[in-house]
Amino acid sequence: MERLTSPRVMEALLKKHGFTMNKRFGQNFLTDENIVRKIVDAAHIQPTDVVLEIGPGIGTMTRELCDRAQTVLAVEIDDKLIPILKETLADKDNCRLIHGDILELDMVEELKKIDASSFKVVANLPYYITTPIIMGLLEKDLPLESITVMIQKEVAQRITASPGGKDYGALTVACGYYTRSELAFIVPATVFYPRPKVDSAVIHLEVLSGERMGNKEKKAFFTVVKAAFGNRRKTLLNSLSNNLSLEKEEVRQLLQLAGVEEGRRAETLSFEEFHSLAMAYGQITWPRS
């Protein structure tokens, strides 16, 4: 098969099937073969791996994944792309094409169908639904090894940010709870059809094994993180007072227990400091329940 990244081949294929881009699904197809290979390289795919690809488009990256993995589950929501994928993936017998919404897919059931115990995610995610997809996968307690996705550059910078910068926020800490993250490389807007208005980036999230906290501690952790970033320009004393059901003096006590200065702001705290805050929050609130 001719290279699907070729604009000539792509346009002919789309014209053959009468396909037009659907803005609702945020569709942008890659036109650079090297970028496709670099994304799959970043995912560290092994011959025994099961890979979940979200939004395969016309199958450009799917074909590369099929060449490297044992099985590829390609989930596509746009029914108009299904005939195209059936054509471009006809020679890939290790690909299972699933027409559906990733947010509603029962991944445990899909793994049972192929007798798989774990999987990796590789995708070119639509900008508008990046966070719900990533957090949805991480929060479901799935046998997930890693997530390698191409997303909007600004979101990638927020997920992989370090404490102290403007990009560091609740999303950074939430992803840090579940994974070890890295920004692999930047992808310019010029290598997409149609061309988006902003650049993209590829991030790799290595999922941490085991639970880091018990259910009670985990709930306290995310409650504190959300409250701390609820008014990120305010000091922790004021932000937590505004967003937790605590009096200011109780928040002051919480911060003292955690060893965190009340004049600091949320974006300066490390994961470990948020953990200390969550444990202190538990000491103050749990006796009430």
Order of alpha helices (4+ residues) and beta strands (2+ residues): alpha-beta-alpha-beta-alpha-beta-alpha-beta-alpha-beta-alpha-beta-alpha-alpha-beta-beta-beta-alpha-alpha-alpha-alpha
